[in-house]
Amino acid sequence: MVVCHCLALNDRTITELCTDGPVTVDDVVAQCGAGGRCGGCRPTIEALLADRQARSATPVRLGSATDPNRVASAA
């Protein structure tokens, strides 16, 4: 589903960027810009982050190499 209409970012993109422990909407803004323009998607981003945190067994910092959901880039 499209979360940020300003930047055409979907829920999967946002959750893939923020798969680590406690993050905030401001962290999402810094990573991809979602929530930084009109702000209409901020409540949805907060809900996505809360859901992701509830599912996370081991909190990991944003961008950490130990993130179990991090997709390795092709070499």
C-alpha positions in Angstrom: 0.0 0.0 0.0 1.2 3.5 -0.7 2.0 5.2 2.6 3.7 8.4 1.4 1.9 9.9 -1.5 4.3 12.9 -1.8 7.2 10.5 -2.5 5.2 7.5 -3.8 6.7 5.2 -1.1 4.9 2.1 0.0 4.8 0.3 3.3 7.3 -2.4 2.2 9.9 0.2 1.4 9.5 1.9 4.7 9.6 -1.3 6.8 12.7 -2.5 4.9 14.5 0.7 5.7 13.5 0.6 9.4 13.6 -3.1 10.3 15.7 -2.4 13.4 14.6 -1.9 17.0 13.3 1.4 18.3 13.2 4.0 15.5 11.1 7.1 15.1 9.3 8.8 12.3 12.1 11.3 12.2 14.5 8.4 11.5 12.3 7.5 8.6 12.3 11.0 7.3 16.1 11.0 7.5 16.4 7.7 5.7 13.9 8.1 2.8 12.0 11.4 3.2 8.6 9.8 3.9 6.7 11.9 6.4 8.9 15.0 5.8 6.7 16.9 3.4 3.0 17.2 4.1 3.1 14.9 7.2 -0.1 13.1 6.2 1.6 9.7 6.4 3.2 10.2 9.8 0.4 8.3 11.7 0.7 5.4 9.2 4.5 5.4 9.6 4.1 5.3 13.4 1.8 2.3 13.1 4.2 0.5 10.8 7.1 1.1 13.2 5.0 0.0 16.2 4.0 -3.2 14.3 7.6 -3.8 13.3 8.9 -3.3 16.8 6.3 -5.7 18.2 7.5 -8.4 15.8 11.2 -7.8 16.4 12.6 -10.3 18.9 16.0 -8.7 19.1 16.2 -4.9 18.9 19.0 -3.8 16.5 20.0 -0.3 15.6 19.0 1.3 12.3 21.3 0.3 9.4 23.1 -2.4 11.5 24.7 -5.3 9.6 23.3 -7.6 12.2 19.7 -6.9 11.1 18.2 -10.3 10.3 15.8 -8.8 7.8 18.5 -6.9 5.9 18.7 -7.8 2.3 22.3 -8.3 1.0 23.1 -6.2 -2.0 24.3 -8.0 -5.2 28.0 -7.7 -5.7 
